[in-house]
């Protein structure tokens, strides 16, 4: 999609990403929300209270799938993302490093 521009919002916990995203969205600008809450809620509906703690890799795979879908479903114009695909890959690399250090 040549007429699509993407802006990725990243930052530490509590840095204001979601607040900024909500403000941007209130101005009728295209926003792709953070999906970890959605992944967590879907897992809870299946009886898994904290998917990230129970199965961090499954949690990260779900995030990655959702964020790839957000990327694919972008529309023309400017698209803002509350975190992105890169964050999932970063978390997955950290999980591999932690796992290697444990075993």
C-alpha positions as CSV (number, residue, x, y, z in Angstrom):
1,X,0.0,0.0,0.0
2,X,1.9,3.0,-1.2
3,X,-0.3,5.7,0.3
4,X,0.0,4.3,3.8
5,X,2.3,5.9,6.4
6,X,2.9,4.2,9.7
7,X,3.9,5.7,13.0
8,X,4.9,3.4,15.9
9,X,4.5,4.7,19.4
10,X,6.8,3.0,21.9
11,X,7.9,3.7,25.5
12,X,8.1,2.2,28.9
13,X,5.2,1.4,31.2
14,X,3.2,4.4,32.2
15,X,4.9,6.7,29.7
16,X,1.6,7.9,28.2
17,X,1.4,5.8,25.0
18,X,-2.2,4.8,25.5
19,X,-3.2,8.3,26.6
20,X,-1.5,9.7,23.4
21,X,-3.2,7.0,21.2
22,X,-6.6,7.9,22.7
23,X,-6.0,11.6,22.0
24,X,-5.0,10.9,18.4
25,X,-8.0,8.7,17.9
26,X,-10.3,11.4,19.3
27,X,-9.1,13.5,16.3
28,X,-10.5,10.9,13.9
29,X,-7.0,9.6,13.0
30,X,-6.4,5.9,12.3
31,X,-5.2,4.1,15.4
32,X,-4.2,0.5,16.0
33,X,-4.5,-0.2,19.7
34,X,-2.3,-2.3,21.9
35,X,-3.6,-5.8,21.7
36,X,-2.1,-7.4,24.8
37,X,-5.2,-6.6,26.8
38,X,-7.3,-8.3,24.2
39,X,-5.1,-11.4,24.2
40,X,-5.2,-11.5,28.0
41,X,-9.0,-11.2,28.0
42,X,-9.4,-14.0,25.4
43,X,-7.2,-16.3,27.5
44,X,-9.2,-15.5,30.6
45,X,-12.4,-16.4,28.8
46,X,-10.7,-19.8,28.3
47,X,-9.9,-20.1,32.0
48,X,-6.3,-19.0,31.8
49,X,-5.9,-16.1,34.3
50,X,-2.4,-14.9,33.2
51,X,-1.4,-16.3,29.8
52,X,2.0,-14.5,29.9
53,X,2.9,-16.2,33.2
54,X,1.4,-19.6,32.2
55,X,2.8,-19.7,28.6
56,X,4.9,-16.7,27.7
57,X,5.6,-18.1,24.2
58,X,1.9,-18.6,23.4
59,X,1.2,-15.1,24.7
60,X,4.0,-13.6,22.5
61,X,2.8,-15.6,19.5
62,X,-0.8,-14.3,19.9
63,X,0.6,-10.7,20.2
64,X,2.7,-11.2,17.1
65,X,-0.3,-12.6,15.1
66,X,-2.5,-9.7,16.1
67,X,0.1,-7.1,15.3
68,X,0.8,-8.6,11.9
69,X,-2.9,-8.5,11.2
70,X,-3.0,-4.8,12.3
71,X,-0.1,-4.1,9.9
72,X,-1.9,-6.0,7.0
73,X,-5.2,-4.3,7.7
74,X,-3.8,-0.7,7.6
75,X,-5.7,1.7,5.5
76,X,-4.5,4.6,3.3
77,X,-3.3,7.6,5.2
78,X,-1.4,7.8,8.4
79,X,-1.7,4.8,10.7
80,X,-0.6,5.1,14.4
81,X,0.3,1.9,16.3
82,X,0.3,1.6,20.1
83,X,3.4,-0.7,20.0
84,X,4.2,-2.9,17.1
85,X,5.6,-6.1,15.6
86,X,9.2,-5.2,16.6
87,X,8.2,-5.3,20.3
88,X,6.9,-8.9,20.0
89,X,10.1,-10.0,18.4
90,X,12.2,-8.3,21.1
91,X,10.2,-10.1,23.8
92,X,10.6,-13.4,22.1
93,X,14.3,-13.0,21.8
94,X,14.5,-12.2,25.5
95,X,12.5,-15.3,26.3
96,X,15.0,-17.4,24.4
97,X,17.9,-15.9,26.2
98,X,16.2,-16.4,29.6
99,X,15.3,-20.0,28.7
100,X,18.9,-20.7,27.7
101,X,20.3,-19.3,30.9
102,X,17.9,-21.5,33.0
103,X,18.6,-24.8,31.2
